C-alpha cells in the first residue's frame, strides 16, 4: 500500500518571499521541476496535501494538493519542502531520510495532529524513528538558492528526465556533446541552434521554438512553452510560459510572459507575471561585489555575485521597466512609470517609486481572472480566497 505524502513548510520556508505570500514552498520550481513533483516522483505517489502558513489554507492550483487538516495517519511520509530531492532518487521503505546530516523526510510511526505543523516550528527530527536512509538532493536554505544552485541541479535533472526522448529534428543545429533531448510533440522552426557545450538541453512536449533561437545548456524548456527567439541560457522555463530575448540563469515557475526583448538574468519569475517590452534586470553590481536582498527579516547578504530579481505571482511590469541588482517585486504589484523602482516593491503596490499606491483588491482580482482566462484557466473560488488572503496580509510587507 502506498504511503500518503505531505509536504511541510517550516518557518524558514514561510519566509521565501515574494512567493510565500501566495504559494507553499512545494509549488516553487527548483531545477527542472516543482519541489512537490520531485517528492512525488521519489515516493511514486501523488502528494495528499501540504502543511503551510494559515493564509494559504484555501490554496488551489492545477494538480497541487490541498492544505492538510486533522490527523495525519501513522505511515504518512512528511517531507521538508525546502529539500529538493534528486529526480532519480527513490524513497524505499526507510523510516526517515537524511541529506547532509539533516532530516529531509520522516515516515510517521504514530498519528500526528496537523495542528502541530501550523506555525512552522515543528522539527521533523523529533519524530524520526527507526532506520534512516541517505538521499541525494539540494537544501534550499534561502530563496536565492533557487538561483544559486540552478546550474548544478540542471545537469542531473535533465539526465533523469531524458529517458524516452528523441534527438532534435535534422533542421536544428546542435553544438557540443552534452546531449540535446526532445520530447515527442515539441516543434522547431528552421534556424534554431542548441548549444550543449556547457550542459545538456531538454525541450518538453508541446513546446514551440521559433527561428533565431539559441538554447544554451544546461537548459529546460517546459511543456507548451513558446520561445519566440533570442538566447536562453541555463534556464528552467515552466509550462505555458512565453519567452523572448535574452535570459540567463533564470527560473519561470510557469504561465508567465516575457514576450519581448530585454535581459532577465539570475532571477525567479512567479506565475501569471507579465514583463513588459524592454524589461531589464541587472544581475551584477558595478563593484562586482556580493548582492544583498530584501527579506521579511530585513536586508540580507546573499553571498551571490550574480543575482537578479525575484518577481512574485501576478506581478505586472510596464514597458521599459529597469530593475536593479537583487530586486524583489511583491506579488500582485503593478509597476509602471519612468523611474527605476527601488530594491523592494511591496506586494500589491501601484506605481514605480515610494510612497506606492495600492492595487485595489476588487480590480486586482478582476484582472487576475482576465489574465488567467486568456490561458484557458479559471480563477476559482479557492483561488480568489487565497489571493484575497494575500492582499489582506499586504500590510505585513510594506517596509
N, C-alpha and C positions, 0 to 999 in steps of 0.2 A: 504493500500500500504506500503510495507516495505521500510524503510528509507535507504539511502546509508550510508555506513560505511567507514570512513577514519581514519587511524592511523597516529598520528603526533609525529615525533621525535623532542623533544625540544632540546635546546642547551646541556643540561646535557646528554641526551640520545646519542647525537652525540660524546660524549667523552667515550663511553663504549668500549674502546679498550681492546684487539686486534680485536674485532668483528665489530666495527662500520666502519672500512675501507672497508669491503666487504658486509655488510648487514644492513638493517634497524633494529631498536631495536625490532620491532614487530615480527621479524623472529628469535628471541632468545627464547630458551626454559626456562621457569620459572616454577618450579614444574614439573608436569607431561606433560604439553602442551606448545606449542608455544604461546607467548603472543597474537599474532594475532588471533589464533584459539580460545583462551579464549574469546576474544571480539566477535568473530563471533558466538560462542555458546550463549553468553548472548543476543546478538542482534537478533538471529535467522535468520542471513543473512550473505552471503559471503562479505568480505571486497571488496570495489570497488577500493581502492588504498591506498598509503601511501605518506606522505609528509616528506621527509628526506633530507639528505645532497645532494648537486648538483652532486657529483661524483657518486651517486647511481641512477642517472636518468634512466639508462638502466637496472636496477636490474630485474632479472627474475629467478625464482626458483620454480619448481613444481607448487603448487597451489597458490603461493604468488601473490598478486595483483600488478599492475604496479605503478610507480610513478605518482602522480596526476599532472594535468596541467589545466590551465584555471580557470574557476569559479566554486566553489562548490555551489551547489544549496541550497536554503533555505530548511530546513528539514534534511540536511545531519548531521549525527552524527560524530563528530570529537573527537577522544579519545587520551589521553596521553599514548603513547606506553611504558612508564615506569611503568604504573599501570597494575598489573596482576590481573584482576578481578576474583573473585571466580567462579569456574566452575559450581556451582549450582545457580548462580545469573541470573536474567533476567532484562533487561532494562526497559521494560514497556513504558509508554507514557510521562515520565518526559521531561523537557526541559534542565536539567543538572543533573549530577550525581556526588556526592561527597563522599570522604572517608577521615577520619581523618581531617576534616575541609578544605579539598582542593578539587578543581575541577578536576575530573578524566576524564570527558567527557561532551560535550555540544551538544545540537541539535540546529543547526543554525536557527535563526529566520529570517535572511536576507542572501542573497548570499554573499560569501566571495571569493575574489580573492586569489587563492592558492599561489600567489607570496608573500603574507604576511607571509606565513609559511616557506619561503625559507631559512632563516638564523637561525631558531630555537628560536628566541627571542619572538615570539608571545605568549601572555598569554591567554589561553583559558578562564580564568575567565572574561576577558574583553568582551566576547560575551555570557556569561552565563546569560540568561534572563528567567523569568518565574519560575515555580515551580521546585525545585530541590529535588532529591531523594537520600537517602543514599544507598550506595552499599558496599559490603564487598570485600576485596581483599588485596593485598600487594603492597606497593610502592617500586620500585627498585630505591633507592636513588643513589646507586653506583653499578658498575658492580659486585663487590664482594657480593652484596646482593643476587645474584643468588645462591650463595653457602650458605651464612649465613642464608637465610630464607627457604632453601630447605626442611629441615626436617619438619618444621611447616606446609608447604604447602602440603606435600605429603599425609598426612592422609586425609585431606579434599578433595584433588583432587581424590584420589582413591575411596572414598565414592561416589563422584559424577559420576565417570566413571564405577562403578562396576555393574550398572544395566544390567541385562540380561546375566551376566557372569555365569560360572559354577564352581563347585568345581574341584580341581585338580584330575587327574586320580588316581585310587586306588593304583598304584605302587609308587606314590610320597608321601614321608613322610612329615607331617605338624606338626609343633610345635606352641604353643601359641594360643591365642584366638582372635586376631585382624582381622582375615579373610584372606584367600588365594583365589584370584579370577582369573579365567582363561577364556579368550575369546575363542570361538569356532575356531578351526583351529590351536591352539598352540600345540606343540609337546614336550613331555618329554621322555627322555631315563630313564631307571631304575637308582636308586641310586641318585636321586635328593632330596634335603631337602629344604623345605620352612619354614623359621623361622619367625613367626609373633608375637613373644613375645613382641617386641617393637613397632610394627606397621604393617599395612596390606601390602600385596603384590598383584600386578596386573601384569599378563602376557598376552600380547595382541596377536591378531590373527597373525598367520604365524610365531611366534617366535619359536625357537628350542633351548631347554635347554638340554645340554649334561650331561651324568653321572658325578657324583662327583662335582656337582654344589651346593652351598649353597646360596640361596636367602634370605636375611635378610631385613625385613621391617623396616620402610616404603620404598618400592621399586617398580618401574615400569619398566618392560621390554617391550619395544615398538614393534610395528608391524615389523615382518620379521627380528627381531634381532636374531643373533646366539650367544648363551652363551656356550663357549667351556669348561667350568669347572672353579672352583675357588669359591671365596667368593665375592658376590656382595651385599653390604650393603648400605641402604639409598641412592640409586642412581636412576636417571631418565635417562634411556638409550634410545635415539631416534632411530627412524626407520632405518632399514637396516644397523645397526652397528654390529660389531663383537667384542666380548669382552671375555677376559680370564684372569685368575689370581685374584688379589685382588684389588677391587675397593670399595671406601667408600666415601659417601657424594659428589658424582660427577655427573655432567650432561654431556651427549653426545648429541649435537644438532641433530645428525643423520648422516648416511653414513660415519662413521669413523671406524677405525680399531685399536683395541688393541688385537691382536690375540695370544699373548704370555704371559709368566709370567712377573711379575713386579707389583709394588704397585702404584696406582694412587688414591690420596685422596684429597677431598675438592677442586676439580678442575672443570673447564669447558673446554670441548674439542669441537672445531668447526667442521664444515662439511669437509669431504674429508681429514681429518687428518689421518696419519698413524704413530703409535707409534711402533718403532722397538722393537724386542725382548729384554727383560730386562730393558726397560724404567722404571724409578722410579722417583716419585715426592716426595719431602719432604713436609709435611703439618704441621709441628710443629717445632718451634725453640728449640735449646738446652736449652735456657733460659726459655722456656715456656712463653715467652713474647708475646705481640701483634705483628702481622705481618704487615709490610709496603709493599706497592705495587706501581710499576711504573704506572703512568697515563700520558696522554698528558700534563697535567698541572704540572707535577713534581711528585716526590715520595710522597705518602700519607700514613698516618696511617689508618689502616682499622678498628681497634678495635677488630679484629678477632684473636683468639688464634690458630685456625686450619684453615689454608688456603694454598692450594697447588699451582697449575699452571693454567694459562689462555692461551689456545693454539688456535691461530687464524686459520681460514679456510685455507685448502690446505697446512698447515704446515706438514713437514715430519721430524721425529726424528729417527736417526740411532740407531743401536743396542747398548744397554748398556748406553743410554743417562741418565744422572742423573740431575734432575732439583731441584734447591734449593727452600726453602720455599718462597712462594709469587713470583713466576717466571712468567713473561709474554713473550710468544713467538709470534711474529708478524705473520700476515697472510702471507702464501707463503714462510715462512722461511724453509730452508733445513739445519737442524742441524745434524752434524756428526763429529766424532773425538773422542779423548781420554780425553779431558778436560771437567770439569763441566762448562756449559755455565753460563754467568752472569745472574743476576736477570731480565735483559731485553735484549731480542733478537729482533732487529728491523724487520719490515716486509721485506720479500724477501732477508733476509740475507743468506749467504752461508758459512758454517763452524761452529765452536764452540766457538771461542773467538774473541774479537775485535783485530784489525780492521777487520770487516767482509767484505768478498767479496759480490758481489750482484748476485742474481739469474737472469740470462739473461731472458728478457721478452719473447722472442720467445720460448726459451727452456722451460720456466715455463708453458706457455700456451699449448705447445705440451704434457708435462707430465700431466697437469691437465686434458686435454681431454682424455688421455690414461687411467688415473685412473678412471674417471667417466664412460668411456665406459665399463670398467670391471663390473660395476653395471648396465649396460644397460641404462645409461643416457648419452645423447649427450650434449656436451658443445656448445650451440648455439651462434649465433652472438651477442645477447644481453649479454649473459654470458661472452663472450670474451671482449666485450666493458667494462663491469663492472670490470673485473679483470685487464684489461689494464689501466683503470682509477685509480684503486687502486695502481698499480705498478707506475704510474706516480706521485702519491702523496707520494711515499715512503720516499722522502726527508724530509717530514714534521715530520717524526718519527725516525730520525736517532740518536737522543740523548736520 
